Amino acid sequence: MHGERNMTRSALWIGCVLAMLAAPLGAAQLYRWVDEKGNVEWRDTPPPSTARKVEQRTISGSTIPTGELPYSLQQAVKNFPVTLWTTDCGDLCNRARAHLARRGVPHTEKDPQNDFEAFKKVSGGGAEVPLLLVGSTTIKGYLEREWDSALDYAGYPKTALVSVKPKPAAAAKPPAAKPALVKLYTSADCGPRCAQAKALLEGRGVPYQEIAADAPAALEELRKISGDAFVPTLLAGRFVVRGFEPADYNSALDQAGFRQDPAKP
């Protein structure tokens, strides 16, 4: 009898090991259940003792094979809707989109060039992208820790439980031709010249990416573009302007496709 129990334990242990080895790499264990209020929940942790209709599923990756959102995610979307303001701003905007996709955050993506007045209201008058809204919290630029902190507080999952795609914003009037990407290279000790350069861009309603040319990678990028490390330096499409001269900035922006409002000086 004692030998049979040992054999049974050994068989169970071997079965568990084989099951783990058989599971595909990257597979995740998810639990589905109905709580006491009738809400359907998906979690990567076992359900409470009060849960009903409990199911355990092994899936590849982080996608639930149904179209229903977990109740906790529904609540996060309802109470803290997420909007990402972005353009084709290169690596920062790509990392911003990837961050939301990695966490499975349903969101609306908007382009400031389609509605700059609305963008100025949420950004406080600035023109820096990417810009993230989580409920009433605004975060300028892509700051991974600050984004995670805001999303954690809002109740969004740390890893994607469902596949989500950004909800496209209703475009008012699509522009005939999309203006070029604008970058402004600055530094902490740049002084009034950088402040004047940013004021001109924001006064014209030009979305731009500010790059602090202090880190080695940014300095190397700036040298490739302009030939040295002088700041501020404006990159508007294929036009490069070193230093700050309003006439040169306005000319480069006009040629890059950013038409100035005739009502503005």
Secondary structure, DSSP 8 states (H G I E B T S, - for coil): -HHHHHHHHHHHHHHHHHHHHHS-TTEEEEEEEE-TTS-EEEESS---TT-EEEEEEEEETT--SSS---HHHHHHHHHS-EEEE--S-THHHHHHHHHHHHHT---EEE-TTT-HHHHHHHHTT--BS-EEEETTEEEES--HHHHHHHHHHHT--SS-SS----EE---SS--SS----EEEEE-TT-THHHHHHHHHHHHTT--BEEEETTSHHHHHHHHHHHSS--SSEEEETTEEEES--HHHHHHHHHHTT----TT--
